[in-house]
Amino acid sequence: LTTFYKWDTRTQPRITHLLKLENCNTTVSELLIPLAWTTVTQQLRKVPDIFFWGQRKRFSTMPEIETSKRDSELFSPPSDVRGMTKLDRTAFKKTVTIPVLKVRKEIVSRLMRSLKRAALQRPGIKRVIEDPEDEESRLIMLDPYKMFTHDSFEKAELNILKQLNVSPQITKYSLELTYENFKSEEILRAVLPEGQDVISGFSRVGHIAHLNLRDHQLPFKHLIGQVMIDKNPGITSAVNKINNIDNTYRNFQMEVLSGEENMMTKVRENNYTYEFDFSKVYWNPRLSTEHCRITELLKPGDVLFDVFAGVGPFAVPAAKKNCTVFANDLNPESHKWLLHNCKLNKVDRKVKVFNLDGKDFLQGPVREELMQQLGLSKERKHSVHIVMNLPAKAIEFLSAFKSLLDGQPCSSDLLPIVHCYSFSKDVNPAKDVQQQAGAVLGISLEACSSVHLVRNVAPNKEMLCITFQIPASILYKNQTINLGEHFLENLMKL
Ligand SMILES: C[S@@+](CC[C@H](N)C(=O)[O-])C[C@H]1O[C@@H](n2cnc3c(N)ncnc32)[C@H](O)[C@@H]1O
């Protein structure tokens, strides 16, 4: 897997603002598998005066100086694949002429160490081949965009050739390229309409490549899916997202473009294993850093309530850290896989799993446990954390904390710490989230919360996490707002 960082330049001022708000690492990472080999053709276009060989003889001697027309499309698939919608791998055959250096076979490995710059580097192409005319010799394939004549060797390279008694004479070789020798980006660039974007990457979920195709790419969707499978070891299924993730259970509607229909998959995240049916539950590989960040805040013995737990990416690591975990999800499929993953990671004894609506979970099992935990000895050192990762709606669920508990408030350092996720399209997303959460609770959170930028979801849409301790005045029944806590603070500001 390769991680690349996709920064939306428009969000940079906002990111700076968030960093000031909270002295904590900010992550804007998108876990994607980039197709981004820098396009060979783009690179090649910068190279002036590349040679062109007319003859189709298999192996012949090149003239010493040859600066004819440059063939910038040397490593592009044949032009007649343009517009292909059903993948025909045989149509990608093409013969190209490659400069080669003839050397004695016994010095090949020694020489290759010194000719790294000059040697050809293409997927699936051997850099050293047998010499069809002399079994005691080998041909070293050279990069046709760097190596034209003996003058193309650098001084150090010429020195080593001299030492090993090799003539720097470059000859040429007709090489047949096939589908296997092209990179996925080269294939898609050759097939899709000229000048249109080829896909920029995909999310990987176990054996599944998860694409989000644009309209102009849809006529080629099955071909694109098959190329992703062919060119990415371990990928055996390619799916395209066909709706926005706005249903209750946050799972994608998806169409299998190519490969296995089976969406039962297994992923590794932060050293834990999760199994689930990707078509029925929520899983986002871009949240691994966030799962890790929250887990690192927890200490052994802490209590974690995970209100929207999915298949367990907060619950499992927390339980492994010896926390007591109460994990809940409304989706019966998530609940099933959550139980399964607790067993799979051998933490089923430390996690109590529920299949309730978030509000019922908070007002039922969470309330009951908090009444017990917070009423315990004042000596308790463990913290209580409540994670609420349902960014489109979680803030609304904060109202469930109002007057949740009876009796005497616990000491302020024992009050539960909430980590509540939200989206924001505001120019000041941190303030926006603080105001939204504060409005639901009827208090100001601006001075007593921190906001972490999780990721940039779309241009001008951020995912954030607001963290704060629930004030006793909110959590306990019959409490007047504690002037020391919020009211006074706000009055002072006025
Ligand atoms: C964005 S996912 C987060 C899952 C997991 N925490 C993670 O980080 O990958 C939100 C989860 O909330 C669940 N959910 C949605 N509405 C819910 C509700 N009203 N009560 C409880 N769970 C709910 C969904 O089924 C989904 O698994």
PDBQT file of the ligand as one rigid body, heavy atoms in Angstrom, charges set to zero:
ROOT
HETATM    1  C1  LIG A 501     -19.275   6.238  10.160  1.00  0.00    +0.000 C 
HETATM    2  S1  LIG A 501     -19.599   4.607  10.745  1.00  0.00    +0.000 S 
HETATM    3  C2  LIG A 501     -18.284   4.428  11.930  1.00  0.00    +0.000 C 
HETATM    4  C3  LIG A 501     -17.955   3.023  12.229  1.00  0.00    +0.000 C 
HETATM    5  C4  LIG A 501     -16.689   2.818  13.067  1.00  0.00    +0.000 C 
HETATM    6  N1  LIG A 501     -16.754   3.509  14.320  1.00  0.00    +0.000 N 
HETATM    7  C5  LIG A 501     -15.463   3.268  12.283  1.00  0.00    +0.000 C 
HETATM    8  O1  LIG A 501     -14.757   4.179  12.752  1.00  0.00    +0.000 OA
HETATM    9  O2  LIG A 501     -15.165   2.726  11.213  1.00  0.00    +0.000 OA
HETATM   10  C6  LIG A 501     -21.038   4.872  11.708  1.00  0.00    +0.000 C 
HETATM   11  C7  LIG A 501     -21.686   3.601  12.242  1.00  0.00    +0.000 C 
HETATM   12  O3  LIG A 501     -22.855   4.009  12.969  1.00  0.00    +0.000 OA
HETATM   13  C8  LIG A 501     -23.890   3.066  12.757  1.00  0.00    +0.000 C 
HETATM   14  N2  LIG A 501     -25.156   3.774  13.008  1.00  0.00    +0.000 N 
HETATM   15  C9  LIG A 501     -25.837   4.584  12.185  1.00  0.00    +0.000 A 
HETATM   16  N3  LIG A 501     -26.912   5.092  12.802  1.00  0.00    +0.000 NA
HETATM   17  C10 LIG A 501     -26.878   4.618  14.063  1.00  0.00    +0.000 A 
HETATM   18  C11 LIG A 501     -27.702   4.814  15.195  1.00  0.00    +0.000 A 
HETATM   19  N4  LIG A 501     -28.782   5.615  15.154  1.00  0.00    +0.000 N 
HETATM   20  N5  LIG A 501     -27.379   4.187  16.331  1.00  0.00    +0.000 NA
HETATM   21  C12 LIG A 501     -26.286   3.385  16.410  1.00  0.00    +0.000 A 
HETATM   22  N6  LIG A 501     -25.485   3.145  15.360  1.00  0.00    +0.000 NA
HETATM   23  C13 LIG A 501     -25.769   3.766  14.203  1.00  0.00    +0.000 A 
HETATM   24  C14 LIG A 501     -23.696   2.598  11.332  1.00  0.00    +0.000 C 
HETATM   25  O4  LIG A 501     -24.265   1.328  11.142  1.00  0.00    +0.000 OA
HETATM   26  C15 LIG A 501     -22.176   2.614  11.191  1.00  0.00    +0.000 C 
HETATM   27  O5  LIG A 501     -21.630   1.354  11.458  1.00  0.00    +0.000 OA
ENDROOT
TORSDOF 0
